[in-house]
């Protein structure tokens, strides 16, 4: 078995830039959202930094952080 790759370190003196850290997405109750799988919906409950409960019309889904497949409209 091989070991998993260690995360890359970026030295401050390196001529290469470290990858930018994505800003965390924040949602509020009432926000219109779109999801890659479920489609259009509206946020009906927010658990700060943990999950968002979204009403997609025919169903309600609890979307967990980091919300990679969901974006605010």
Secondary structure as GFF3:
##gff-version 3
##sequence-region A 1 73
A	DSSP	beta_strand	32	35	.	.	.	ID=ss1
A	DSSP	beta_strand	39	47	.	.	.	ID=ss2
A	DSSP	beta_strand	51	55	.	.	.	ID=ss3
A	DSSP	beta_strand	60	64	.	.	.	ID=ss4
A	DSSP	beta_strand	70	72	.	.	.	ID=ss5
###
